Amino acid sequence: MSERVVVDPITRIEGHLRIEAQMEGNRIAQAYSAGTMVRGIEIILQGRDPRDAWAFAQRICGVCTLVHGLASIRSVENALNYTIPPNAQLIRNLMNGAQYVHDHVMHFYHLHALDWVDVVSALNADPAATSTLAQSLSSYPKSSPGYFADMKKKLKDFVEAGQLGIFAQGYWGHPAYKLPPEANLMAVSHYLEALTWQRDVAKLHAIFGGKNPHPNFLVGGVACPIDLNSDSAINAKRLAQVQEIINKMNTFVEQVYIPDLLAIAGFYKDWGARGEGLGNFLTYGDFPEKGMDDPASFLIPGGAILNRDLSTIHEVDMNAAEEIQEQVAHSYYDYSNGKDGSLHPYDGETNLNYSGPTPPYDQLDVDQSYSWLKSPRWKGHAMEVGPLARVLMLYANGHDQTKELVHMTLNKLDVPVEALFSTLGRTAARGLETKVIGDMMQTWFNNLVANIKAGDTKTFNEKLWEPETWPAQAKGVGFMEAPRGGLAHWIVIEDQKIKNYQAVVPSTWNAGPRDQSGQPGAYEAALQDNHTLHDPQQPIEILRTIHSFDPCIACAVHVTDPNGEELIQVKVR
């Protein structure tokens, strides 16, 4: 049997993702993606008050912080046909936009950049030459020779004290690293700079939601009243703080993130020809100007792209039973209609049936069940979700700023348009949409201030809190574009309680296993697209492509022990 390379765990945050690559020589012939822990949040939510679901669902992930809460409250509002005030919509857009900017910057520097940046090489950099390089790319003020000399000394102290932390496990010196020492020092310096930056920008969630992570939400609006004369509401001081945060976000994106992204990408143009895989892309759409019932007002349009064909956008119906379905042929779940059955999320089931190997084990039995993730499909197609899907959708719909940014990037890197469909394109798309959304945050903020000045301070539709007015049965879907891709929660309400609840998350779309037809998921297909490994013991090539999706498997899995035994019970009063 040919060699199988195993990377487990693969994520830097919390693991739970296993990749196995079947090799033919030094080439990846087949790849398999496995979520290694069970998810059971849907079971926990059954029988609860729908208005409380967001507080549980938001805990699906501690990295995404707010997106599951927002999807959850939208599902209830959709089921009960309630609208929210314009101010609430703007505040939700601002909170989600802040999540994007924060999340993408942190991903680039702290979760993905070190796949391309050799930290140890930075110790050989000339601070003066690094300063010259940085100033040629951007007007960011922290770019003097003294600044980079201080950063080099800080890094050297880390190394000498044995305090490299997550730097300690890198494949430093790997021949796949191509940056000169000065570019490495610049990137590592901005890595450290971003740690400080993110502490400040996270405050926007605390202003509107009371805290971060897991800010407060409210079915029917937002949980923050507006009263310019109150110290306990959104007042002039807090609005000024929001404006300051938006300025700080956009400055770092424009003067640090985008220049670093393009500079680093210039050394890795060959990655514009590997790592695509499916060629199918899906978006649900998000950032409504007028409300979730008016998709024409969305900043990000919804739709599906098949086989790279940007000339044809297929409509997506979240409620149609034959469109979005989940399969479990290679998952550790069963369906009442059989292992090879497909279910729309309204009818979704969470029936655990673990029959796989018990850790530790050598390799997965990929002919059987091998993942705790299901296999979502749109009209039978495996789809990629995330920043690349959104940028392609914006581009295909003629969004002017996106088209300008895409053309600028392709021209600056001197790569063909086909490079969009790759590991490099996926990483670049994340940065480009950060710029688009960061700019839109200023527009949403201006509109919020204009509403307040005009006397509109309403942030909540109180009618939703009258359960006696609800129908005996209702169902709805709350969808959004989370930073990692299309996210949707489907809810079925009966007699004012949750009868069924299903969440199909970005990492399930991208990291799911093969389906009953043998179609690979997005991770699997991407790794099977033109990947060779220089050293199977240091598979940095696998990390580069998987990290380009920004895997967050916390959204897809939850807690059990190796024997499937319950670890803890939480009693909610």
TIMITI-690978 format. One record per residue (C-alpha): x, y, z. Coordinates in nm, 2 decimals. Layout:
N
<<X Y Z>>
...
END
This chain:
573
<<0.00 0.00 0.00>>
<<0.13 0.35 -0.08>>
<<0.21 0.58 0.21>>
<<-0.06 0.77 0.39>>
<<0.04 1.10 0.55>>
<<-0.16 1.19 0.87>>
<<-0.19 1.54 1.01>>
<<-0.38 1.54 1.34>>
<<-0.47 1.78 1.48>>
<<-0.44 2.04 1.20>>
<<-0.59 2.36 1.34>>
<<-0.39 2.59 1.56>>
<<-0.68 2.69 1.78>>
<<-0.85 2.38 1.91>>
<<-0.79 2.09 1.68>>
<<-1.06 1.83 1.61>>
<<-0.96 1.81 1.24>>
<<-0.77 1.52 1.10>>
<<-0.63 1.51 0.75>>
<<-0.51 1.19 0.58>>
<<-0.34 1.21 0.25>>
<<-0.29 0.90 0.04>>
<<0.04 0.94 -0.15>>
<<0.16 0.82 -0.49>>
<<0.52 0.90 -0.46>>
<<0.54 1.26 -0.34>>
<<0.20 1.35 -0.49>>
<<-0.13 1.35 -0.30>>
<<-0.36 1.12 -0.49>>
<<-0.65 1.11 -0.24>>
<<-0.73 1.32 0.07>>
<<-0.97 1.26 0.36>>
<<-1.10 1.51 0.60>>
<<-1.23 1.40 0.94>>
<<-1.39 1.59 1.22>>
<<-1.29 1.39 1.53>>
<<-1.55 1.49 1.79>>
<<-1.93 1.47 1.80>>
<<-2.16 1.77 1.78>>
<<-2.49 1.75 1.96>>
<<-2.61 2.11 2.00>>
<<-2.93 2.03 1.81>>
<<-3.03 1.78 2.07>>
<<-2.97 2.02 2.35>>
<<-3.20 2.28 2.19>>
<<-3.50 2.06 2.15>>
<<-3.79 2.15 2.37>>
<<-3.66 2.50 2.46>>
<<-3.81 2.84 2.41>>
<<-3.71 2.96 2.06>>
<<-3.62 3.31 2.20>>
<<-3.35 3.15 2.41>>
<<-3.19 2.94 2.13>>
<<-2.94 3.20 2.04>>
<<-2.77 3.19 2.38>>
<<-2.71 2.82 2.34>>
<<-2.63 2.82 1.97>>
<<-2.38 3.10 2.00>>
<<-2.17 2.86 2.22>>
<<-2.13 2.63 1.92>>
<<-1.80 2.82 1.87>>
<<-1.58 3.04 2.09>>
<<-1.39 3.17 1.79>>
<<-1.68 3.30 1.57>>
<<-1.82 3.47 1.89>>
<<-2.14 3.62 1.74>>
<<-2.23 3.45 1.41>>
<<-2.43 3.16 1.55>>
<<-2.62 3.39 1.77>>
<<-2.72 3.61 1.48>>
<<-2.81 3.31 1.26>>
<<-3.03 3.17 1.55>>
<<-3.23 3.49 1.61>>
<<-3.28 3.53 1.24>>
<<-3.42 3.18 1.22>>
<<-3.68 3.26 1.48>>
<<-3.77 3.59 1.32>>
<<-3.81 3.42 0.99>>
<<-4.03 3.15 1.13>>
<<-4.26 3.40 1.30>>
<<-4.25 3.65 1.02>>
<<-4.13 3.95 1.22>>
<<-3.92 4.24 1.10>>
<<-3.67 4.44 1.30>>
<<-3.62 4.82 1.31>>
<<-3.37 4.97 1.07>>
<<-3.14 5.07 1.35>>
<<-3.12 4.71 1.47>>
<<-3.03 4.60 1.12>>
<<-2.75 4.86 1.10>>
<<-2.61 4.76 1.44>>
<<-2.62 4.39 1.34>>
<<-2.43 4.48 1.02>>
<<-2.17 4.68 1.22>>
<<-2.12 4.39 1.47>>
<<-2.09 4.13 1.19>>
<<-1.87 4.36 0.99>>
<<-1.64 4.40 1.29>>
<<-1.63 4.02 1.33>>
<<-1.51 4.00 0.96>>
<<-1.24 4.25 0.99>>
<<-1.11 4.12 1.33>>
<<-1.14 3.76 1.22>>
<<-0.97 3.79 0.88>>
<<-0.68 4.00 1.02>>
<<-0.63 3.75 1.30>>
<<-0.65 3.46 1.06>>
<<-0.39 3.60 0.83>>
<<-0.13 3.68 1.09>>
<<-0.19 3.43 1.36>>
<<-0.34 3.13 1.19>>
<<-0.21 3.13 0.83>>
<<0.09 3.37 0.78>>
<<0.33 3.13 0.95>>
<<0.27 2.88 0.68>>
<<0.45 3.12 0.45>>
<<0.67 3.32 0.70>>
<<0.99 3.16 0.84>>
<<1.01 3.31 1.19>>
<<1.37 3.19 1.26>>
<<1.49 3.35 0.94>>
<<1.37 3.69 1.07>>
<<1.67 3.67 1.31>>
<<1.90 3.72 1.02>>
<<1.72 4.03 0.89>>
<<1.88 4.38 0.86>>
<<1.64 4.62 1.04>>
<<1.74 4.91 0.81>>
<<1.67 4.70 0.50>>
<<1.34 4.58 0.66>>
<<1.24 4.94 0.71>>
<<1.32 5.03 0.35>>
<<1.10 4.73 0.24>>
<<0.81 4.83 0.46>>
<<0.82 5.19 0.36>>
<<0.81 5.09 -0.01>>
<<0.49 4.91 0.05>>
<<0.29 5.14 0.28>>
<<0.28 5.46 0.47>>
<<0.22 5.28 0.80>>
<<0.41 5.49 1.06>>
<<0.56 5.20 1.25>>
<<0.83 5.12 1.00>>
<<1.15 5.28 1.11>>
<<1.48 5.10 1.14>>
<<1.46 5.14 1.52>>
<<1.11 4.98 1.53>>
<<1.22 4.67 1.34>>
<<1.54 4.66 1.55>>
<<1.33 4.65 1.86>>
<<1.11 4.38 1.71>>
<<1.41 4.17 1.61>>
<<1.55 4.20 1.97>>
<<1.21 4.09 2.11>>
<<1.20 3.79 1.89>>
<<1.56 3.70 1.97>>
<<1.48 3.72 2.34>>
<<1.19 3.48 2.29>>
<<1.42 3.24 2.12>>
<<1.70 3.26 2.37>>
<<1.45 3.22 2.66>>
<<1.28 2.92 2.51>>
<<0.95 3.11 2.50>>
<<0.86 3.06 2.13>>
<<0.52 2.94 2.22>>
<<0.33 2.84 1.90>>
<<0.64 2.94 1.71>>
<<0.82 2.64 1.86>>
<<0.64 2.38 1.65>>
<<0.69 2.54 1.31>>
<<0.88 2.38 1.02>>
<<1.14 2.66 1.03>>
<<1.41 2.62 0.76>>
<<1.18 2.42 0.54>>
<<1.28 2.47 0.17>>
<<0.92 2.56 0.09>>
<<0.97 2.90 0.26>>
<<1.07 3.16 0.00>>
<<1.07 3.50 0.18>>
<<1.39 3.69 0.24>>
<<1.48 3.75 0.60>>
<<1.37 4.12 0.59>>
<<1.02 4.02 0.47>>
<<1.00 3.76 0.74>>
<<1.10 4.02 1.01>>
<<0.83 4.26 0.87>>
<<0.56 3.99 0.88>>
<<0.66 3.87 1.23>>
<<0.66 4.23 1.36>>
<<0.31 4.28 1.22>>
<<0.21 3.95 1.37>>
<<0.29 4.09 1.72>>
<<0.14 4.43 1.63>>
<<-0.19 4.26 1.54>>
<<-0.21 4.11 1.89>>
<<-0.24 4.46 2.03>>
<<-0.47 4.58 1.75>>
<<-0.73 4.31 1.80>>
<<-0.78 4.39 2.17>>
<<-0.90 4.74 2.07>>
<<-1.12 4.64 1.78>>
<<-1.30 4.38 1.98>>
<<-1.45 4.66 2.19>>
<<-1.71 4.73 1.92>>
<<-1.89 4.41 2.02>>
<<-1.88 4.51 2.38>>
<<-2.03 4.85 2.30>>
<<-2.33 4.71 2.12>>
<<-2.35 4.37 2.28>>
<<-2.22 4.42 2.63>>
<<-1.92 4.18 2.60>>
<<-1.69 3.99 2.37>>
<<-1.68 3.70 2.31>>
<<-2.04 3.60 2.29>>
<<-2.21 3.95 2.28>>
<<-2.57 3.97 2.37>>
<<-2.84 3.94 2.11>>
<<-3.22 3.97 2.11>>
<<-3.49 3.82 1.90>>
<<-3.67 4.11 1.75>>
<<-3.38 4.35 1.74>>
<<-3.07 4.43 1.94>>
<<-3.01 4.44 2.31>>
<<-2.88 4.80 2.33>>
<<-3.12 5.10 2.36>>
<<-3.02 5.43 2.21>>
<<-3.05 5.73 2.43>>
<<-2.80 6.01 2.38>>
<<-2.87 6.14 2.74>>
<<-2.82 5.81 2.92>>
<<-2.50 5.67 3.06>>
<<-2.64 5.31 3.02>>
<<-2.74 5.33 2.66>>
<<-2.58 5.40 2.32>>
<<-2.49 5.77 2.36>>
<<-2.27 6.02 2.19>>
<<-1.96 5.90 2.37>>
<<-2.01 5.54 2.27>>
<<-2.09 5.64 1.91>>
<<-1.76 5.83 1.91>>
<<-1.58 5.51 2.03>>
<<-1.74 5.31 1.75>>
<<-1.61 5.57 1.49>>
<<-1.26 5.54 1.65>>
<<-1.27 5.16 1.62>>
<<-1.38 5.17 1.26>>
<<-1.09 5.41 1.18>>
<<-0.84 5.19 1.36>>
<<-0.97 4.88 1.18>>
<<-0.95 5.03 0.84>>
<<-0.61 5.19 0.89>>
<<-0.46 4.86 0.98>>
<<-0.63 4.68 0.69>>
<<-0.52 4.94 0.44>>
<<-0.17 5.01 0.56>>
<<-0.06 4.67 0.70>>
<<-0.28 4.37 0.61>>
<<-0.33 4.43 0.24>>
<<0.03 4.54 0.17>>
<<0.17 4.24 0.36>>
<<-0.07 4.01 0.19>>
<<0.03 4.12 -0.16>>
<<0.40 4.13 -0.07>>
<<0.40 3.78 0.06>>
<<0.19 3.65 -0.22>>
<<0.44 3.78 -0.47>>
<<0.69 3.51 -0.35>>
<<0.44 3.23 -0.38>>
<<0.28 3.27 -0.72>>
<<0.30 2.90 -0.79>>
<<0.03 2.85 -0.53>>
<<-0.21 3.02 -0.78>>
<<-0.21 2.69 -0.97>>
<<-0.30 2.45 -0.69>>
<<-0.56 2.40 -0.42>>
<<-0.89 2.47 -0.60>>
<<-1.06 2.13 -0.61>>
<<-1.44 2.16 -0.65>>
<<-1.49 2.47 -0.87>>
<<-1.84 2.51 -0.72>>
<<-1.91 2.80 -0.49>>
<<-2.21 2.88 -0.27>>
<<-2.32 3.20 -0.09>>
<<-2.64 3.26 0.11>>
<<-2.60 3.64 0.10>>
<<-2.58 3.89 0.39>>
<<-2.55 4.25 0.51>>
<<-2.90 4.36 0.42>>
<<-2.97 4.73 0.38>>
<<-3.35 4.70 0.42>>
<<-3.40 4.36 0.59>>
<<-3.36 3.99 0.54>>
<<-3.68 3.97 0.33>>
<<-3.52 4.20 0.07>>
<<-3.22 4.01 -0.08>>
<<-3.18 4.28 -0.35>>
<<-3.05 4.50 -0.07>>
<<-2.78 4.26 0.04>>
<<-2.42 4.37 0.01>>
<<-2.32 4.01 -0.06>>
<<-2.56 3.84 -0.30>>
<<-2.67 3.48 -0.26>>
<<-2.64 3.22 -0.52>>
<<-2.44 2.93 -0.66>>
<<-2.16 2.91 -0.91>>
<<-2.09 2.58 -1.08>>
<<-1.77 2.47 -1.27>>
<<-1.61 2.81 -1.24>>
<<-1.88 2.96 -1.47>>
<<-1.91 3.32 -1.35>>
<<-2.16 3.40 -1.62>>
<<-2.44 3.20 -1.47>>
<<-2.55 3.26 -1.11>>
<<-2.80 2.99 -0.99>>
<<-3.06 3.09 -0.74>>
<<-3.06 2.92 -0.40>>
<<-3.38 2.84 -0.21>>
<<-3.31 2.78 0.16>>
<<-3.65 2.62 0.21>>
<<-3.67 2.39 -0.09>>
<<-3.65 2.03 0.02>>
<<-3.46 1.92 -0.29>>
<<-3.19 2.19 -0.27>>
<<-2.98 2.19 0.05>>
<<-2.95 1.85 0.20>>
<<-2.71 1.67 0.43>>
<<-2.58 1.31 0.38>>
<<-2.42 1.08 0.63>>
<<-2.28 0.79 0.41>>
<<-1.93 0.85 0.55>>
<<-2.03 1.02 0.88>>
<<-2.08 0.87 1.23>>
<<-2.45 0.93 1.21>>
<<-2.76 0.74 1.09>>
<<-3.08 0.86 0.93>>
<<-3.42 0.70 0.97>>
<<-3.44 0.68 0.59>>
<<-3.11 0.49 0.57>>
<<-2.73 0.55 0.58>>
<<-2.75 0.66 0.21>>
<<-3.04 0.89 0.27>>
<<-3.05 1.27 0.23>>
<<-3.24 1.51 0.45>>
<<-3.32 1.88 0.43>>
<<-3.23 2.05 0.76>>
<<-3.60 2.10 0.85>>
<<-3.62 1.73 0.87>>
<<-3.26 1.68 0.99>>
<<-3.17 1.42 1.24>>
<<-2.88 1.39 1.48>>
<<-2.86 1.01 1.54>>
<<-2.52 0.91 1.67>>
<<-2.38 0.58 1.54>>
<<-2.00 0.56 1.60>>
<<-1.85 0.25 1.45>>
<<-1.50 0.38 1.37>>
<<-1.16 0.32 1.53>>
<<-1.08 0.42 1.88>>
<<-0.80 0.67 1.92>>
<<-0.51 0.63 1.90>>
<<-0.52 0.46 1.56>>
<<-0.30 0.45 1.25>>
<<-0.55 0.55 0.99>>
<<-0.91 0.60 0.90>>
<<-1.12 0.33 0.74>>
<<-1.23 0.56 0.46>>
<<-1.45 0.30 0.29>>
<<-1.68 0.32 0.59>>
<<-1.78 0.61 0.82>>
<<-1.48 0.83 0.91>>
<<-1.60 1.17 1.03>>
<<-1.83 1.34 1.28>>
<<-1.91 1.59 1.01>>
<<-2.20 1.54 0.78>>
<<-2.18 1.60 0.40>>
<<-2.40 1.90 0.29>>
<<-2.49 1.92 -0.07>>
<<-2.67 2.18 -0.29>>
<<-2.88 2.00 -0.56>>
<<-2.64 1.71 -0.52>>
<<-2.33 1.92 -0.57>>
<<-2.04 1.96 -0.32>>
<<-1.98 2.33 -0.27>>
<<-1.71 2.56 -0.13>>
<<-1.82 2.84 0.09>>
<<-1.62 3.13 0.23>>
<<-1.44 3.44 0.12>>
<<-1.35 3.31 -0.22>>
<<-1.71 3.22 -0.29>>
<<-1.82 3.57 -0.18>>
<<-1.56 3.76 -0.38>>
<<-1.65 3.55 -0.69>>
<<-2.02 3.62 -0.63>>
<<-1.96 3.99 -0.59>>
<<-1.74 3.99 -0.90>>
<<-1.99 3.80 -1.10>>
<<-2.26 4.04 -1.00>>
<<-2.06 4.34 -1.12>>
<<-1.97 4.49 -0.78>>
<<-1.74 4.78 -0.88>>
<<-1.51 4.79 -0.58>>
<<-1.46 4.41 -0.58>>
<<-1.39 4.41 -0.96>>
<<-1.13 4.69 -0.90>>
<<-0.96 4.51 -0.61>>
<<-0.95 4.18 -0.80>>
<<-0.80 4.34 -1.11>>
<<-0.55 4.53 -0.90>>
<<-0.44 4.21 -0.73>>
<<-0.41 4.01 -1.04>>
<<-0.21 4.28 -1.21>>
<<0.02 4.35 -0.91>>
<<0.10 3.98 -0.88>>
<<0.11 3.93 -1.25>>
<<-0.09 3.61 -1.24>>
<<-0.38 3.50 -1.47>>
<<-0.75 3.51 -1.37>>
<<-0.74 3.14 -1.31>>
<<-0.52 3.20 -1.00>>
<<-0.84 3.31 -0.83>>
<<-0.94 2.94 -0.81>>
<<-0.66 2.83 -0.58>>
<<-0.50 2.83 -0.24>>
<<-0.34 3.17 -0.33>>
<<-0.67 3.31 -0.46>>
<<-0.86 3.19 -0.15>>
<<-0.61 3.37 0.08>>
<<-0.61 3.69 -0.13>>
<<-0.99 3.69 -0.14>>
<<-1.01 3.70 0.24>>
<<-0.81 4.02 0.24>>
<<-1.00 4.18 -0.05>>
<<-1.34 4.13 0.12>>
<<-1.20 4.27 0.44>>
<<-1.14 4.60 0.26>>
<<-1.49 4.59 0.11>>
<<-1.66 4.53 0.44>>
<<-1.44 4.76 0.63>>
<<-1.54 5.04 0.40>>
<<-1.91 4.95 0.42>>
<<-1.89 4.97 0.80>>
<<-1.84 5.35 0.77>>
<<-2.15 5.37 0.55>>
<<-2.36 5.17 0.80>>
<<-2.23 5.38 1.09>>
<<-2.31 5.70 0.90>>
<<-2.67 5.58 0.84>>
<<-2.71 5.49 1.20>>
<<-2.60 5.83 1.31>>
<<-2.83 5.99 1.05>>
<<-3.13 5.79 1.19>>
<<-3.05 5.90 1.54>>
<<-3.02 6.27 1.44>>
<<-3.36 6.24 1.27>>
<<-3.52 6.12 1.59>>
<<-3.53 5.74 1.52>>
<<-3.39 5.55 1.82>>
<<-3.60 5.23 1.80>>
<<-3.39 4.91 1.82>>
<<-3.65 4.64 1.92>>
<<-3.98 4.50 1.79>>
<<-4.15 4.41 2.11>>
<<-4.44 4.23 1.94>>
<<-4.23 3.92 1.90>>
<<-4.24 3.87 2.28>>
<<-4.61 3.78 2.28>>
<<-4.61 3.40 2.23>>
<<-4.98 3.38 2.25>>
<<-4.98 3.54 1.90>>
<<-4.76 3.28 1.75>>
<<-4.90 3.01 1.52>>
<<-4.92 2.65 1.66>>
<<-4.66 2.54 1.41>>
<<-4.39 2.74 1.23>>
<<-4.06 2.69 1.07>>
<<-3.79 2.92 0.94>>
<<-3.43 2.96 0.84>>
<<-3.18 3.21 0.97>>
<<-2.89 3.25 0.73>>
<<-2.59 3.47 0.71>>
<<-2.24 3.49 0.57>>
<<-2.00 3.42 0.86>>
<<-1.63 3.50 0.80>>
<<-1.57 3.14 0.71>>
<<-1.87 3.10 0.48>>
<<-2.24 3.05 0.45>>
<<-2.40 2.97 0.78>>
<<-2.77 2.87 0.84>>
<<-2.98 2.76 1.13>>
<<-3.31 2.59 1.05>>
<<-3.58 2.58 1.33>>
<<-3.91 2.41 1.36>>
<<-4.14 2.55 1.63>>
<<-4.44 2.37 1.77>>
<<-4.66 2.49 2.06>>
<<-4.41 2.77 2.13>>
<<-4.12 2.52 2.18>>
<<-3.84 2.40 1.95>>
<<-3.93 2.07 1.79>>
<<-3.63 2.05 1.56>>
<<-3.31 2.25 1.51>>
<<-3.03 2.20 1.26>>
<<-2.73 2.41 1.19>>
<<-2.53 2.37 0.87>>
<<-2.20 2.55 0.92>>
<<-1.92 2.67 0.70>>
<<-1.68 2.40 0.82>>
<<-1.94 2.13 0.75>>
<<-1.96 2.24 0.39>>
<<-1.59 2.27 0.35>>
<<-1.45 2.00 0.58>>
<<-1.72 1.73 0.53>>
<<-1.64 1.38 0.41>>
<<-1.73 1.21 0.09>>
<<-2.09 1.16 0.02>>
<<-2.29 0.86 -0.10>>
<<-2.17 0.92 -0.46>>
<<-1.81 0.94 -0.36>>
<<-1.79 1.32 -0.41>>
<<-1.51 1.46 -0.19>>
<<-1.57 1.77 0.03>>
<<-1.40 2.10 -0.04>>
<<-1.09 2.03 0.18>>
<<-1.05 1.69 0.03>>
<<-1.08 1.81 -0.33>>
<<-0.85 2.10 -0.28>>
<<-0.57 1.88 -0.15>>
<<-0.61 1.65 -0.45>>
<<-0.55 1.94 -0.68>>
<<-0.18 1.96 -0.78>>
<<-0.02 1.89 -0.44>>
<<0.32 1.74 -0.39>>
<<0.50 1.71 -0.05>>
<<0.87 1.79 -0.02>>
<<0.89 1.60 0.31>>
<<0.60 1.39 0.45>>
<<0.73 1.45 0.80>>
<<0.69 1.82 0.75>>
<<0.37 1.85 0.54>>
<<0.36 2.23 0.52>>
<<0.19 2.20 0.18>>
<<-0.12 2.04 0.35>>
<<-0.13 2.32 0.61>>
<<-0.12 2.59 0.35>>
<<-0.42 2.48 0.16>>
<<-0.63 2.37 0.46>>
<<-0.55 2.69 0.65>>
<<-0.65 2.89 0.34>>
<<-1.01 2.79 0.43>>
<<-0.96 2.91 0.79>>
<<-1.08 2.58 0.95>>
<<-1.28 2.62 1.26>>
<<-1.39 2.28 1.36>>
<<-1.54 2.39 1.69>>
<<-1.85 2.49 1.48>>
<<-1.88 2.13 1.35>>
<<-1.80 1.92 1.66>>
<<-1.86 1.91 2.03>>
<<-1.75 1.72 2.34>>
<<-1.73 1.34 2.40>>
<<-1.46 1.12 2.54>>
<<-1.28 0.84 2.33>>
<<-1.54 0.59 2.44>>
<<-1.84 0.81 2.36>>
<<-1.92 0.86 2.73>>
<<-2.08 1.18 2.85>>
<<-1.82 1.41 3.02>>
<<-2.03 1.68 3.19>>
<<-2.39 1.78 3.25>>
<<-2.49 2.15 3.26>>
<<-2.82 2.22 3.44>>
<<-2.99 2.54 3.32>>
<<-3.23 2.70 3.56>>
END
